[in-house]
Amino acid sequence: MSGLGELDRPGTPASPGAWDERSEEWALTDDPTGPVDGPTVPADDPVGPVDGRPAVPVDDASGSRPTATRPKPPRRGAVDPVKALMHRHRDLCARAVDALEIAAGLEAHGVTDRTAARFRHRDVFSLAEEMYARVPRDGDPSGPTTGTTGRPAGRDRSGDRASSSPAARGAGLRPRADWVLLSLLPGLLCAATVAGLRLTDGRTRPGIAVAGTLAVALGLHAALRRGPLSRRHPAAHGTVVRTCWLLAYAALGDGLLRAALHGGPDTPPILTADGPWPLSAAPLLTLALACAPAAWCAHLLAASARRKLTASRGLEEFAASVRPLLLGTFALFLGALAGLAALCAALLGEPPAYGRTLTLGSLLFLARLLTVHRFTRAPRLVLTAAVGAQALALATVFAARLPHCPALSVPVETVTDAWGPAGVPALVCGGATLVLLVHATRTLTRASAHARPDAL
């Protein structure tokens, strides 16, 4: 998985506006690093260029200008390297609510601090401030003027940033009652379902299980449609089947693996904790209740990263400040998940199985966090690998019953002898979580990951 850093590039959609003849003319005319038309200035020329044009050399003997001239016309106007970039990203500049959105969009299109130096700015944030200041806004049709120094005339560097739409920067970052309540809904519905299964028996239990599963699925769907965990990319649908498999294995996989290692299963799964193929309700209840802390942690990361984006003066500075914030948010969620696992295990009288529950919960949290920020390919691949590894572990146990194939189950038997049946999902999900965590530290520390989707 060493190439995960190149899998997800959320800011690589087709850039608004194509190069036309005028853009090409601006780019060729105003690129400060490109070749200069016309004769070059001698190194000892004391006059130098005037008004952005190269000085015409004078013949030392006669004092007249040389007769050989280039067929191209002289360059027009003073050098303005930002003009072509603004024309190339004109839709981005028009939609941005502040300069930070432009900075994130430029970074998403591959503009780095080194690239910004070509436009006479030391970082992308400074370049974005000028681009934002030069776009005419409602009520200001003329727009601010700029000089040839690359800075907006009459604007202070810090004052421009402080005054760029603070209401827009804070929009969507305050907790709202709708998503706060919806994040509690899956846990409440799952708790009601588990209580119904514990209080009933006989033929009513399968009906309660089916109805409760549908209710929890609908509650989870509603919780993921609003708030910090809401999906912002159509590819988020691709992880639903994989997530359902992982949750089903958390509920029934350990019992099935234990029965398979002892020659079973001989009966269908029983929706109790004391049957030959038991149902593990504690992990499901823990993960359902964990939707609320997951939403709060995602909200905390988004709000804090937005403040870091406002205070940072470069892409590397922003990445360095967000990385510990991301790791701290992940640790906070793990702590909340561990507390819920202990509470649910105590209430239901089941072993806590911290390894299995914590690794699965952290895997789903990181996958959702990456998906929310438009990094969808890596979570999809990692979840697919986790599902395949769990299915392969079960398949090798059953395939070992074939003639001359008992060695196929040796790896699974080794793991279960050391850590029990819960060791298989803990090992699989733990490895997948580590991969996603490394990938998240490389992708969620980009400025483009914390911009509004329509600003890219």
Rosetta blueprint (number, residue, H / E / L):
1 M L
2 S H
3 G H
4 L H
5 G H
6 E H
7 L L
8 D L
9 R L
10 P L
11 G L
12 T L
13 P L
14 A L
15 S L
16 P L
17 G L
18 A L
19 W L
20 D L
21 E H
22 R H
23 S H
24 E H
25 E H
26 W H
27 A H
28 L H
29 T H
30 D H
31 D L
32 P L
33 T L
34 G L
35 P L
36 V L
37 D L
38 G L
39 P L
40 T L
41 V L
42 P L
43 A L
44 D L
45 D L
46 P L
47 V L
48 G L
49 P L
50 V E
51 D L
52 G L
53 R E
54 P L
55 A L
56 V L
57 P L
58 V L
59 D L
60 D L
61 A L
62 S L
63 G L
64 S L
65 R L
66 P L
67 T L
68 A L
69 T L
70 R L
71 P L
72 K L
73 P L
74 P L
75 R L
76 R L
77 G L
78 A L
79 V L
80 D L
81 P L
82 V H
83 K H
84 A H
85 L H
86 M H
87 H H
88 R H
89 H L
90 R H
91 D H
92 L H
93 C H
94 A H
95 R H
96 A L
97 V L
98 D L
99 A H
100 L H
101 E H
102 I H
103 A H
104 A H
105 G H
106 L H
107 E H
108 A H
109 H L
110 G L
111 V L
112 T L
113 D H
114 R H
115 T H
116 A H
117 A H
118 R H
119 F L
120 R L
121 H L
122 R L
123 D L
124 V H
125 F H
126 S H
127 L H
128 A H
129 E H
130 E H
131 M H
132 Y H
133 A H
134 R H
135 V L
136 P L
137 R E
138 D L
139 G L
140 D E
141 P L
142 S L
143 G L
144 P L
145 T L
146 T E
147 G L
148 T L
149 T L
150 G L
151 R L
152 P E
153 A L
154 G L
155 R L
156 D L
157 R H
158 S H
159 G H
160 D H
161 R H
162 A H
163 S L
164 S L
165 S L
166 P H
167 A H
168 A H
169 R H
170 G H
171 A L
172 G L
173 L L
174 R L
175 P L
176 R L
177 A H
178 D H
179 W H
180 V H
181 L H
182 L H
183 S H
184 L H
185 L H
186 P H
187 G H
188 L H
189 L H
190 C H
191 A H
192 A H
193 T H
194 V H
195 A H
196 G H
197 L H
198 R H
199 L H
200 T L
201 D L
202 G L
203 R L
204 T H
205 R H
206 P H
207 G H
208 I H
209 A H
210 V H
211 A H
212 G H
213 T H
214 L H
215 A H
216 V H
217 A H
218 L H
219 G H
220 L H
221 H H
222 A H
223 A H
224 L L
225 R L
226 R L
227 G L
228 P L
229 L L
230 S L
231 R L
232 R L
233 H L
234 P H
235 A H
236 A H
237 H H
238 G H
239 T H
240 V H
241 V H
242 R H
243 T H
244 C H
245 W H
246 L H
247 L H
248 A H
249 Y H
250 A H
251 A H
252 L H
253 G H
254 D H
255 G H
256 L H
257 L H
258 R H
259 A H
260 A H
261 L H
262 H L
263 G L
264 G L
265 P L
266 D L
267 T L
268 P L
269 P L
270 I L
271 L L
272 T L
273 A L
274 D L
275 G L
276 P L
277 W L
278 P L
279 L L
280 S L
281 A H
282 A H
283 P H
284 L H
285 L H
286 T H
287 L H
288 A H
289 L H
290 A L
291 C H
292 A H
293 P H
294 A H
295 A H
296 W H
297 C H
298 A H
299 H H
300 L H
301 L H
302 A H
303 A H
304 S H
305 A H
306 R H
307 R H
308 K H
309 L H
310 T H
311 A H
312 S L
313 R L
314 G L
315 L H
316 E H
317 E H
318 F H
319 A H
320 A H
321 S H
322 V H
323 R H
324 P H
325 L H
326 L H
327 L H
328 G H
329 T H
330 F H
331 A H
332 L H
333 F H
334 L H
335 G H
336 A H
337 L H
338 A H
339 G H
340 L H
341 A H
342 A H
343 L H
344 C H
345 A H
346 A H
347 L H
348 L H
349 G L
350 E L
351 P L
352 P L
353 A L
354 Y H
355 G H
356 R H
357 T H
358 L H
359 T H
360 L H
361 G H
362 S H
363 L H
364 L H
365 F H
366 L H
367 A H
368 R H
369 L H
370 L H
371 T H
372 V H
373 H L
374 R L
375 F L
376 T L
377 R H
378 A H
379 P H
380 R H
381 L H
382 V H
383 L H
384 T H
385 A H
386 A H
387 V H
388 G H
389 A H
390 Q H
391 A H
392 L H
393 A H
394 L H
395 A H
396 T H
397 V H
398 F H
399 A H
400 A L
401 R L
402 L L
403 P L
404 H L
405 C L
406 P H
407 A H
408 L H
409 S H
410 V H
411 P H
412 V H
413 E H
414 T H
415 V H
416 T H
417 D H
418 A H
419 W H
420 G L
421 P L
422 A L
423 G H
424 V H
425 P H
426 A H
427 L H
428 V H
429 C H
430 G H
431 G H
432 A H
433 T H
434 L H
435 V H
436 L H
437 L H
438 V H
439 H H
440 A H
441 T H
442 R H
443 T H
444 L L
445 T L
446 R L
447 A H
448 S H
449 A H
450 H H
451 A L
452 R L
453 P H
454 D H
455 A H
456 L L
